[in-house]
Amino acid sequence: MPKLEGFEFWSRTLRGARHVVAPMVDQSELAWRLLSRRHGAQLCYTPMLHAQVFVRDANYRKENLYCDVCPEDRPLIVQFCANDPEVFVQAALLAQDYCDAIDLNLGCPQMIAKRGHYGAFLQEEWDLLQKMILLAHERLSVPVTCKIRVFPEIDKTVRYAQMLEKAGCQLLTVHGRTKEQKGPLSGTASWEHIKAVRKAVAIPVFANGNIQCLRDVERCIQDTGVQGVMSAEGNLHNPALFEGRSPAVWELAEEYLDIVRQHPCPLSYVRAHLFKLWHHTLQVHQQLREELAKVKTLEGIAAVSQELKLRCQEDISRQKEGEKPSGGLPFFHWICQPYFRPGPKEGSKENGGARSKRALEEEEGTTDVLSKNKQKKQLRNPHKTFDPSLKPKYAKCDQCGNPKGNRCVFNLCRGCCKKRAFKETADCPGHGLLFKTKLERSLAWKGAQPRLQEPQQAGPGEPGNLLLLHTEGQAGLPFGPCWGPGDAAPRSRLPGWTCPSSQPACVQDEQ
């Protein structure tokens, strides 16, 4: 069949999907996609997959896509991060039979994307992106789509979207935040940017950002004119978002755990989902937070979730008539509801009120502006501090700038020291590198080995007296009889002696 494009692809292959679950690393796995589809999601994306790893590692392909094939999990779009046209297309060719489209991630703003040079950190390299999209559009049997973040300028964002459309992109998802808007600095997504892109392109557009409930979905479609709306954080805290319901947390938690038993996934994924679902309850019953973090089995996680359910039911039984939710929440903590990420404190006037997260951490030192990883570390060790002024100072390696070894004879880090010690055949006791010592030992051992005397050749079947030299320098003694090839007679052996015979059968036997 000819490959469908643009609106025909959206209406026929994607069945006119309007409610979309975003690609989320380690969070939009098969079990979660199936749960979301049961509660109103019409289209799902896989977690972001690394194209280069997908090409070279068969186990990675199996664990992240091939074993997750399920008839109920369609339509499905596979998302890749990549920065090389050939690698991107090779990965897409390996995945295209298991999905309805291939998506190129141009929206990830995280530090790992910066280090790997992909995601939103490719948005200035228009020539490279054109090559990647064009090559994929020409060689794939399924459409190629893109997920992008916006530039601060609306007109540049529009030109960016038009460039991707011209290269062959058949559907565009626009996250209305810049790559700098992340974590505590996320702020509000700009629907104006999304609206301008929708008017400027002739392909379907999905909007992403500011979606916390079904009312937001409807308002976004009305205000921007997009074909569909994608949700990430809102979906994680309430998988029934697209149904317009806010059920009790344990209802969806139990349903998700049942699906995981049918479609297993790593325990870290399950734990992360339960932390999101029970987020508000864990602020009340904090002692169970540590239990959920430490449990090592699926049944253990289910037991903690059941205990949270019992605690919530106790809270309900003690609820007084007319009592309102605490903490400024729209609903009581046992109800699925959005989580509003705390923003930074008011910044200084000169930088427009926006400060970096590091500056906030240095000033405040509180967990409300720490990254999730640092918050986890602080939960494990309450006395841990992230104040840079309290960190120990290390002398730097003379070559690479990493901390050098305190006892390194070359004043280098271990990596640089190993290269230099190997090149110069030198020792560094500080790093435990003994290239010189090992070489001297090897030469001394070889010098102590005596030379073997040439044996007298014996004909087949004839016994011969073979002289052997002991490694300790003792006199040679006859080994015999040494039988020729084909003879079945047993050979006598003396411990500590070596047979120098060149006869293949003899050498093989004596070894």
C-alpha positions in Angstrom: 0.0 0.0 0.0 1.2 3.5 -0.7 2.4 5.4 2.4 -0.2 7.7 3.8 0.8 11.3 4.4 -0.4 14.4 6.4 -4.0 14.5 7.3 -4.8 11.2 5.5 -2.2 9.5 7.8 -3.8 11.1 10.9 -7.4 10.3 10.0 -6.9 6.8 8.7 -3.8 5.3 10.4 -4.1 7.2 13.7 -7.9 7.1 13.5 -8.2 10.8 14.1 -6.5 10.6 17.5 -7.1 13.6 19.7 -6.0 12.3 23.1 -2.3 11.3 23.1 0.1 9.9 25.7 3.5 11.4 25.4 6.8 9.5 25.0 8.3 9.4 28.5 11.7 7.8 29.3 11.1 4.6 31.4 7.4 5.7 32.0 5.4 5.1 28.8 6.1 1.3 28.7 3.5 -1.2 27.4 1.7 -1.7 30.8 1.2 2.0 31.3 0.1 2.5 27.6 -2.5 -0.2 28.0 -3.8 1.4 31.2 -4.0 4.8 29.5 -5.8 3.3 26.5 -8.4 1.8 28.8 -9.2 5.3 30.1 -9.5 7.4 27.0 -6.0 7.6 25.4 -6.3 7.1 21.6 -2.7 7.2 20.6 0.5 6.3 22.5 4.2 6.8 22.0 6.9 4.4 23.2 9.6 5.7 25.6 12.4 7.5 23.8 14.8 4.9 22.4 18.5 5.6 21.6 18.9 5.0 17.8 22.5 4.0 18.0 22.0 1.5 20.8 18.9 0.1 19.0 20.9 -0.6 15.9 23.8 -2.4 17.6 22.2 -4.2 20.5 19.7 -7.0 19.8 18.7 -7.3 23.4 17.9 -3.6 23.6 15.5 -4.0 20.6 14.0 -7.1 22.2 13.5 -5.6 25.6 12.2 -2.2 24.5 10.0 -3.0 21.4 10.0 -6.5 20.1 8.7 -8.2 23.3 6.1 -5.4 23.8 4.0 -6.2 20.7 0.4 -6.3 21.7 -2.7 -6.0 19.4 -4.4 -3.6 21.8 -1.4 -1.3 21.7 -2.2 0.4 18.4 -1.9 2.9 16.9 1.6 3.3 18.2 4.5 5.6 17.4 8.1 4.7 18.2 10.3 7.6 19.2 14.1 7.8 18.6 16.8 10.2 19.6 19.5 10.5 17.0 22.0 12.9 15.5 23.1 10.9 12.4 20.9 10.4 9.4 22.1 6.9 8.5 21.9 5.6 12.1 18.4 7.1 12.5 17.2 5.4 9.4 18.8 2.1 10.2 17.1 2.1 13.6 13.7 3.1 12.0 14.0 0.3 9.5 14.4 -2.2 12.3 11.3 -0.7 14.1 8.9 0.2 11.4 7.2 -3.2 11.2 6.1 -2.9 14.9 4.5 0.6 14.8 2.5 3.1 12.7 5.1 5.9 12.5 8.6 6.8 13.6 9.1 10.0 15.6 12.4 12.0 15.9 12.9 13.5 19.3 13.8 17.2 19.0 12.3 18.2 22.3 14.3 16.6 25.1 15.9 19.5 27.2 17.7 17.3 29.8 21.5 17.4 30.4 21.8 13.8 29.1 20.5 15.1 25.7 23.0 17.9 25.8 25.9 15.5 26.4 24.7 13.1 23.8 23.9 16.0 21.3 20.3 15.1 20.5 16.8 16.2 21.4 16.2 20.0 21.7 20.0 20.6 21.4 19.7 19.9 17.6 17.2 22.7 17.0 19.8 25.1 15.6 21.2 22.5 13.1 18.6 22.8 10.4 20.8 21.3 7.6 21.3 18.1 9.7 17.6 17.9 10.6 16.6 18.3 6.9 18.9 15.4 5.9 17.6 13.2 8.7 13.9 13.7 7.9 14.4 13.6 4.2 16.3 10.3 4.2 13.8 8.8 6.6 10.9 10.0 4.5 12.4 8.4 1.4 13.4 5.1 2.8 10.7 4.2 5.4 7.5 2.5 4.7 5.8 4.4 7.5 5.5 8.2 8.0 8.1 10.1 10.0 7.0 12.6 12.6 8.7 15.1 14.9 8.3 16.4 18.5 9.8 19.9 19.0 10.2 22.7 21.5 9.7 26.3 20.6 12.1 29.1 20.2 11.5 32.3 22.2 10.6 34.0 18.9 7.3 33.0 17.3 8.5 33.7 13.8 11.6 31.5 14.1 9.5 28.7 15.6 7.2 29.0 12.5 10.1 28.8 10.1 11.5 25.9 12.0 8.2 24.0 11.7 7.9 24.8 8.0 11.5 23.5 7.4 10.6 20.2 9.0 7.4 19.9 7.0 9.2 20.6 3.8 11.8 17.9 4.6 9.0 15.3 4.9 7.6 15.4 8.4 4.0 14.2 8.3 2.9 15.2 11.8 4.3 17.7 14.3 4.0 17.8 18.1 4.8 21.2 19.5 5.7 21.5 23.2 5.1 25.2 23.9 8.2 25.6 26.1 11.8 26.5 25.2 14.6 24.1 26.0 15.6 26.3 28.9 12.2 25.8 30.5 12.6 22.7 32.6 12.4 21.6 36.2 11.7 24.5 38.6 12.0 26.9 35.7 9.3 25.2 33.5 6.8 28.0 33.8 3.8 28.1 31.5 3.8 26.7 28.0 3.0 29.2 25.2 -0.1 28.2 23.3 0.4 31.3 21.1 3.5 29.6 19.6 1.5 26.4 19.0 -1.4 28.3 17.4 1.0 30.1 15.0 2.6 26.9 14.0 -0.8 25.3 13.3 -1.8 28.1 11.0 1.6 28.0 9.1 1.8 24.3 8.2 -0.4 22.0 6.2 0.2 18.9 8.3 -1.5 17.8 11.6 -0.2 19.3 14.8 -0.4 18.1 18.3 -0.1 20.5 21.3 1.9 19.7 24.4 2.0 21.7 27.7 -0.3 23.0 30.4 -2.6 19.9 30.3 -3.8 18.8 33.7 -7.4 17.8 33.1 -9.9 17.2 30.3 -11.1 20.8 30.4 -7.6 21.9 29.5 -7.6 19.5 26.5 -10.8 20.9 25.2 -9.7 24.5 25.8 -6.3 23.9 24.1 -8.0 22.4 21.0 -10.4 25.4 20.8 -7.7 28.1 21.4 -5.0 26.7 19.1 -6.9 24.7 16.4 -4.6 21.6 16.8 -5.7 18.1 15.8 -4.8 16.5 19.1 -3.4 17.2 22.6 -0.5 15.3 24.2 -0.1 14.8 28.0 2.9 13.7 30.0 2.8 14.8 33.7 -1.0 15.1 33.8 -1.3 11.5 32.5 1.2 10.2 35.1 -0.7 11.6 38.0 -4.1 10.7 36.6 -4.3 8.1 33.8 -8.0 8.7 33.6 -7.4 12.3 32.6 -8.8 11.8 29.0 -12.0 10.3 30.5 -12.6 13.5 32.5 -12.6 11.4 35.7 -10.6 11.8 39.0 -11.0 8.3 40.6 -9.5 7.1 43.9 -5.8 6.5 43.5 -5.9 2.9 44.6 -8.4 2.1 41.8 -5.9 2.9 39.1 -2.9 1.6 41.1 -4.5 -1.8 41.5 -5.5 -1.9 37.8 -2.0 -1.0 36.7 -0.4 -3.6 38.9 -2.7 -6.2 37.4 -1.6 -5.2 33.9 2.1 -5.4 35.0 1.6 -9.0 36.1 0.4 -9.8 32.5 3.0 -7.6 30.8 6.1 -7.4 33.1 8.4 -4.5 33.1 11.4 -3.4 35.2 10.5 -2.8 38.8 12.0 0.7 38.7 9.2 1.6 36.2 6.5 0.3 38.5 7.9 2.1 41.5 8.1 5.4 39.6 4.5 5.1 38.6 3.3 4.4 42.1 5.3 7.4 43.4 3.4 9.6 40.9 0.0 8.1 41.5 0.4 8.3 45.3 2.3 11.6 45.3 -0.1 13.6 47.4 -0.9 10.7 49.8 2.9 10.2 50.4 3.1 13.8 51.6 0.7 12.8 54.4 1.9 9.3 55.2 5.6 9.9 54.7 6.8 6.8 56.5 5.4 4.7 53.7 7.5 6.6 51.2 10.7 5.0 52.4 9.1 1.6 52.3 8.0 2.1 48.7 11.5 3.2 47.8 13.2 0.1 49.4 10.9 -2.7 48.4 12.5 -5.2 46.0 9.5 -7.2 44.5 6.3 -6.5 42.7 4.3 -8.1 45.4 6.1 -5.9 47.9 5.1 -2.8 46.0 1.5 -4.1 45.8 1.6 -4.5 49.6 2.8 -0.9 50.2 0.0 0.3 47.8 -2.5 -1.8 49.8 -1.3 -0.2 53.0 -1.7 3.3 51.5 -5.2 2.4 50.5 -6.0 1.3 54.1 -4.5 4.6 55.4 -6.7 6.6 53.0 -9.8 4.7 54.0 -9.0 5.5 57.6 -8.6 9.2 56.7 -12.0 9.0 54.9 -13.7 7.5 58.0 -12.3 10.3 60.2 -13.3 13.0 57.7 -15.6 15.6 59.1 -18.6 17.0 57.2 -17.8 20.1 55.3 -14.0 19.6 55.7 -11.9 20.9 52.8 -8.7 19.4 51.3 -5.5 20.6 52.9 -2.4 22.0 51.2 -4.3 23.9 48.6 -5.3 20.8 46.7 -8.4 20.8 44.6 -9.4 17.3 45.9 -8.4 15.2 49.0 -5.1 13.5 48.7 -6.5 10.0 47.9 -8.1 11.4 44.7 -6.1 11.4 41.4 -5.3 15.0 40.6 -2.7 17.1 38.9 0.6 18.0 40.5 1.7 21.6 40.1 5.5 21.8 40.1 6.7 24.5 42.4 8.4 27.3 40.6 11.4 29.3 41.6 11.2 32.2 44.0 10.9 35.7 42.6 14.2 36.5 40.9 16.2 39.7 40.7 15.0 42.5 38.5 18.0 42.6 36.2 17.5 39.0 34.9 13.8 39.2 34.4 13.0 37.1 37.5 14.5 33.9 36.1 17.5 32.3 37.9 19.2 29.0 37.3 18.4 26.0 39.5 22.0 25.9 40.7 21.8 29.5 42.0 18.5 28.7 43.8 20.1 25.6 45.4 23.1 27.6 46.6 20.8 30.3 48.1 18.0 28.2 49.5 19.5 24.8 50.2 16.0 23.3 50.3 14.5 20.3 48.6 11.8 22.2 46.8 14.4 23.4 44.2 16.6 20.3 44.2 16.5 17.8 41.3 14.7 14.6 41.8 17.9 12.6 42.1 19.2 14.9 44.8 15.9 14.7 46.7 16.3 10.9 46.6 19.8 11.1 48.0 18.6 13.5 50.7 15.9 11.0 51.7 18.4 8.3 52.1 20.8 10.6 54.0 19.0 13.5 55.7 22.4 15.1 56.7 23.6 15.3 53.1 24.2 18.8 51.8 24.6 20.0 48.3 26.3 23.3 49.2 29.2 23.6 46.7 31.2 25.6 49.3 31.3 22.5 51.6 32.5 20.1 48.9 36.1 19.0 49.3 38.6 20.6 46.9 40.8 18.3 44.8 43.9 19.1 42.9 43.4 18.7 39.2 45.2 16.4 36.8 47.9 18.1 34.8 46.5 16.8 31.5 42.7 16.4 31.6 41.5 18.5 34.6 39.9 15.6 36.5 41.0 15.1 40.2 44.5 13.8 40.3 45.7 11.0 42.6 47.1 12.2 45.9 50.1 9.8 45.7 50.5 9.7 41.9 54.2 10.1 40.9 53.1 11.9 37.7 50.5 14.2 39.3 47.8 12.7 37.0 44.4 11.1 37.4 44.3 7.3 37.1 43.4 7.3 33.4 46.2 9.6 32.3 48.6 7.9 34.7 47.9 4.5 33.2 48.6 5.7 29.7 51.8 7.4 30.7 53.1 4.6 32.8 52.4 2.1 30.1 54.1 4.3 27.5 57.2 4.8 29.6 57.2 1.3 31.2 57.1 2.9 34.7 55.6 2.2 38.1 53.1 4.3 40.0 52.5 2.8 43.4 49.9 5.4 44.2 47.6 4.1 41.5 48.8 0.5 41.9 50.3 0.4 38.4 53.5 -1.8 38.2 54.4 -2.0 34.5 58.2 -1.7 35.2 58.2 -4.2 38.0 56.2 -6.8 36.0 58.5 -6.4 33.1 61.6 -7.0 35.3 60.0 -10.0 36.8 59.2 -11.4 33.4 62.7 -11.0 32.1 64.2 -12.5 35.3 61.9 -15.5 35.0 62.8 -16.1 31.3 66.6 -15.8 32.1 66.2 -18.5 34.8 64.7 -21.1 32.4 67.3 -23.6 31.0 67.4 -24.5 27.3 66.0 -27.9 26.4 68.3 -30.5 24.7 67.3 -31.6 21.2 65.7 -35.1 21.6 66.8 -38.1 19.5 64.1 -39.0 17.0 62.6 -42.5 17.4 60.8 -44.3 14.7 57.2 -45.3 15.0 56.7 -48.1 17.5 60.3 -47.8 18.8 61.0 -46.8 22.4 63.4 -43.9 22.7 65.2 -42.5 25.7 64.3 -38.8 26.0 66.4 -36.6 28.2 64.5 -34.1 30.2 65.8 -31.1 32.1 64.2 -30.2 35.4 63.4 -26.5 35.9 65.5 -26.5 39.1 68.6 -27.5 37.1 68.9 -31.2 38.1 70.6 -33.6 35.8 68.8 -35.2 32.9 67.1 -38.6 33.5 65.6 -41.0 31.0 61.8 -40.5 30.7 61.3 -43.7 28.6 59.9 -45.6 27.4 58.4 -43.1 25.0 56.3 -44.9 22.4 55.6 -43.7 18.9 52.3 -42.7 17.4 49.7 -45.4 17.3 51.1 -47.4 20.2 48.6 -48.1 23.0 51.2 -48.7 25.7 50.9 -46.3 28.7 53.7 -43.7 29.2 55.3 -43.3 32.6 55.5 -39.7 34.0 57.7 -38.0 36.6 56.3 -34.9 38.3 58.1 -31.7 37.5 59.4 -32.9 34.1 58.4 -31.9 30.6 58.5 -34.0 27.5 60.3 -32.2 24.6 59.3 -34.7 22.0 58.0 -33.3 18.7 55.8 -36.3 18.2 52.2 -34.9 18.0 50.6 -37.8 19.9 53.2 -37.6 22.6 53.0 -33.8 22.9 49.2 -34.0 23.1 49.3 -36.8 25.7 51.9 -35.2 27.9 50.1 -31.9 27.9 
